[in-house]
Amino acid sequence: MAKTYRVGIIGRTGKGNYGHGLDTVWSHVPQCEVVAVADDNAAGRAKAKEKTGAKRAYADYREMLDKEKLDIVAICQRWLDKHHEMALAAADHGCHIYMEKPFTPTLKEADEIIHACEMRHLKLQIAHGNRFTPQLEIARKLIAAGEIGDVLEIRARGKEDARRGGGEDLWVLGTHMLDLMRALAGGDVPMKAEPRAGDVLECFATVTEKGKPVTAANVVDGNEGIGPLAGDGIDAVYRFGNGITGFFASHRGMGGSPSRFGLKVYGTKGVIEFQSGYLRTAYLLRDPSWSPGRSGKKWLPISSAGVDQPEPIKGESHAGANLDAVHDLIDAIEKDRQPKSSMYDARAATEMIVGVFESHRLGGPVSFPLKNRRNPLTMLES
């Protein structure tokens, strides 16, 4: 008989809450039983218990881990300041993990989580929903088949809204784009921890505030538990091991309407475009000039059924991504492989973020893996 997985849910009402549906997905997975929820906010805890159908509720997640024999822990809150300590506690109790993004504020914390999971042969899935959209596999097959020729570069932008544009956008939403950039630059989804040709070798970036390079005087305590943060403008270049160049930029208040939040893969014969999100719009342009207005070529939609085919899958974006992520996590546990959106992928996306600030601090390109595992903004000069 199939194993039933005992699930514990950790949320923080008012401090990232329960993320984008990481608490409710489990009721749609027959193999999983939510046995407990933890939240230090009394009202939020009571609501979460009712919403998830949990049998018990705890004010302290540590007490939940001590008393409940859990197989999987969902670390749901978007704020990332407690991700490290919660993940280490879950790993110490032998629990696999499904965690909201972003991963951790520093690479040191990411390293420690990975080490703890490796020591106990545990799996960690990060909620980068783009990894699970069916269009990603279609796009990779198109690239492998030469539909856009040789890939030259990948360009991504954040939401660039009036509040988060710049450094916060890089952390909160850029993590999705950087992870998707790796997925498209590197070919197959990694199932092992070893580096691949599609991994980043180098980053060169500048971080600005009102057009001027940031200094220690510009560093503030970031929202959502990010920690030290600076910059309303980010411009970053990444060099991948297979020769592809990646670009990411975010400037506060420059988002436009509709949003440009997404990325484009440029090849010698055409372009593939992605909007961030599960089953969001993706397009193929078979045009080496990259200019449909000049060439007369049309952008063709990419659905889960293929190019220029109607989308047969219906459903809400976050719910679909979470459901696929949980099924993949369980399969990874049972087959002893890495999940599609593994802790190694989570650390790699975090390294691309941290690399931006480290390159700015040092005033030049930085090689990966980064030697500095601390937050570079704590080391800036005035």
N, C-alpha and C positions, 0 to 999 in steps of 0.2 A: 504494500500500500504506500501511496505517496506520503511523504513526511508533512506534518503540519507545523508550520513555523510560528513560534510565539514571538509576537512583535511588541516592542515598547516604543512609545512616542514621546519625544521631548520637544516642547514648545516654550516660547517665552512671550507671553502676551504683552504687547507694548514695546517689545524689543525684537522685532522680526517675526513675531507671532508664529505661524505654522508654515511659512513659506508659501509656495504656490501649489497647495494641495498635497503636500507630502504626508499629511495626516489622514486624509480621506481615501487615498488610493487603495489602502489595504482591504477595505470592505469589498472590493471588486476582484480580489485574488483568493480563490477558494482554498489555496494552500496555506493561507495566513490567518492568524487569529490575533486580534489586538487585545492583549491582556491587561495593559496598563498605560497610563499617560502621566507625564510629569510636567508641571508648570508652576512657577513660584508665585503666580498671580491667582488668587483664590477664585475670582469670577471667571477668568479665562480657563482655569483648570476645570471648573464645573461644566462650562460650555463644551470644552474639548472632550470630556468624558462622555457627555451625551452625544456629541456629534460623531465620535469615533466608535461608540459602543464598547469602550473599554470597561473591564470589570472593576478596576481599581484606579484611583488617582492619587498622585503624590505631589507634595510641595517641593520635594528635593529629588532630583533625578538620581542622585547617588543612592538614596534609600530604595528607589525603584529597582536599580540594578542589583542591590544587595539582596532584596527579598524575592524578586521574580527571576525565574530561570528563563532568560530571554535568548532567542536565537538571532534576532535582528533588531537593531535599534535605528529608528528614524530620527535624525537630528534635523529638525524642520525649520528652525528660525533662520531668517535671512541675515540677521546680524551675525558677523563672523568672529566676534571677540571671544566667544565661549566655545567655538567649534573644536579648538585644540584640546581643551580639558575634557570636554564631553566625549570626544572620539577616543582619547586615551583611556578614560574610565570604561567606555563600552568595550574597547579591546581588552582591557584588563579582566573583564568578565566574560571574555570569549565570544563576543557578539559581532556579527557582521553588521555593516553600516550602510544606510542610505542617507546622504547628507545634501542639504541645500547648498547652492553656490553662494558666494565665492568660498574657496576652500579654507585658507588660513591667511592671517595678515602678514606672516613672514615665512620664508623658506625654511628656517630653523624649525618652526612648528610643523610644517608640512613633512619635513624629514623625520621628525619624531613620531608622527602618526603612522607614516609608512613603515618605519622600523617596528613599531608596536604591532601592526597588522601582519607584517612578514613573520615576526617571531611566533605568532600564533596561527599562521596560515589562514588569516581572515580576509574577506573581500570587502571592499569599499566602493560604492557607486556614488558618483557626484551628479547632481541634477542639472547637467548641461543638456537641455531638451533637444537641441539640434542634433545631437548624436543619434537620436532615435527616430527622427523624422524619416519616413520611407524615401523621400526625395534625395536624401544624402547618398544612398546606395545607387540610385539611378544616376545621379551626377557623377559619382566615381566611375561608374561603368562607361558613361559618355566620355569622360576624360581618358580612361584607359583605352577606349576604342578610337581615340584620335579625333573625336567630333569637333573639338576646338583646337586641334593641333598640339604643338608643344606648349605647355604652360609657361608663361613668362613671369607673371606677377599676380598677386592677390591683394585687393584693396578693400579695407573695411573701415567703417565709421561707427561711432556710438550714436546714441540718441541726440546728443548735443543740445539738451533742453536748457532752460534758463537757470535751473537749480544745480543739476548734477554735471553739466558739461565740463570736460576736462578730466582732472584726476579721479573724481568720484565716478564719473561715467566709465572710465577705464576699468575701475575695480568692479563696479556693480553690474554693468552690462557688457563692457569690453571683454570680460572673461568668456562670455558666450562666443563672441566673434573670434577671439584668439584661439579658443578650442576648435571652433569650426574651421579656422584657417589651417590648423595642424591636420585636421581630419582630411581636408581636401588636398593639402600639399603632400601628405605622407602616404597616400594610397590606402591600403587596408587598415581597418581599426586595429590598434595594437592589442594583442592578447598576452604579451609578455612585457617584462619590465625593461628589456634591453633597448638602447637607442636605435633609431631607424634613420634611413636616409632623409625622411621628411621632417626630422626634428630640427629645431633652430640651432644654428651655430653661433650667431652673433646678433647683437642689437645695437642700434645707434638711435638716440632719441633726444629731444629737447622738451623741457617742461617750462611753460611760461605763465605769468600772471599779468594781465593787461599788457601783453606784448613784450614783457621783460623777463629774462631768465629768473626763475625762482631761487631764493636764498633761504637760509634758516628763518629769516624774519617772516616768510610767507607760510611757514608750516603751521597747520592748525590740527585740532583733534577732529578727525573725519567722522561723518555720519555713519550710522549702521555698524558701529564697532570696527571700522576700518583701522583706526589708530592714526598716527601721524600722516598727514595728507597735505598736498599742495598742488596748485596749478589750475588755471581755467582754460589752459590750452595744452594739448598733447599731440606731438608729431613723432611717430616711431617707424623705424625701418628694421625689418628682420631678414637675415640671410639664412635660408634653409640649406641643409646638406645636399639636396639634389639640385641646387642651382636656382631655385625659385626665390623671388624676392617678395616679401610681404610688407604691407603698409597698414598702419592703423593711425587714425586721427580723431580727435574730439575737441571741439571748441565751444565753450559755453554760449548758449543762446543762438547757435547757428544751425539748429536742427531743421528748420524749414517745415513745410506742410505740403504733402505728407512726409513722414520721416524717412531719412536715408539710412536708418539703422539696418545694417546688413553688410554683405560683401559681394564683390564681383571677382571671378576668376578669369583672367585675360590670357588667351592663347593665340597662337599664330594664325588660327583659322576662325576664331570666334570667342564668345564670352558666355559664361554661366553666372547668373545672378541669384543670390539667396537673400530673402528677408529672414530675420531671426524668428524662430518659433516653429513649433511642431505643425506640419502641414501648411505652413505659410507659403505665400507665392514664391515660386522659383521659375526662372526662365532660361532658355537657351537661345543665343543669337549666333547663327552660322554666317558670320561676316568678318573677314580678316581686317576690315578697316575699322571695326568697332563703332561704326557710325551708321545706324539704320536710316537716318534722315538723308544721308548721302547715297547709300548703296541701294535703298529700297527694300532691304531685307526686313523681316519681321521678328520680333521677340516671340518665341513659342513657349507656352506654359509647360512646366514639368510637374506632373502629378505622380502619385504613387503607382499609377498604371503606365507611366512613360511620358514621352514627349508629345505634346499637343493632344493629350487625352483627358477627358473629364475626370475629376477626382471622385473615386468611388467611396472613399472613407469619410464618414461624417463624425463629428464630435468636437468637444472643446479641447483647445490646444494643450493646456497644462495637464489635463486629465489623461489624454492620450500618451503624452510623453512619459508621465509618471508610471502609467500602467506598463508600458513597454520596458521602462527602466527596471521596475520591480521584477517582472518576468525574467528579464535578462540577468538580474542579480541572483535570483534563485537558480537559474540554469548554470551560472558561473560557480555558485557554491557547490552544486551537485556534480559538476564536471571538473571542478578544481582548475578553472581557468580565470583569467582576469575579465572583469565586466567590460562592456563596451565603453563606458565612461569611467575609467578606473581611477584609483588614487594617483597613479603615475601620470595620467592625463591631467588630473586636477593640479598636480604639482607643476607640470609643464606649462599650463596656462598661467598659473601663479608666477612662475619664473619669467614669463614673457611680460607680465605686469611689473614685477619688481625690477626687471632689467631696464625698463624705461627710466625709472628713478635712479638706478645705479649708473646708467650711461650719462644721464644729466649731471649727476654728482661728479663723475670723473671727467666729464667734458669730451667724451669720445666713445668709440665702439667698445662693447664688453663681450667677452666670449662666454658661451654656455658650456657646461653648467657654471653658474656664477660662483665665484669663490666666497663672496660676501653673502651670508645667509641671514643677515640682520636687515632691518628696515633702513634703506639708504637715507631717507629723509631725516633720521636721527643723527646723521653724520655730516649733514650739510654745513658749510661755513656761512657766516653772516655776510 
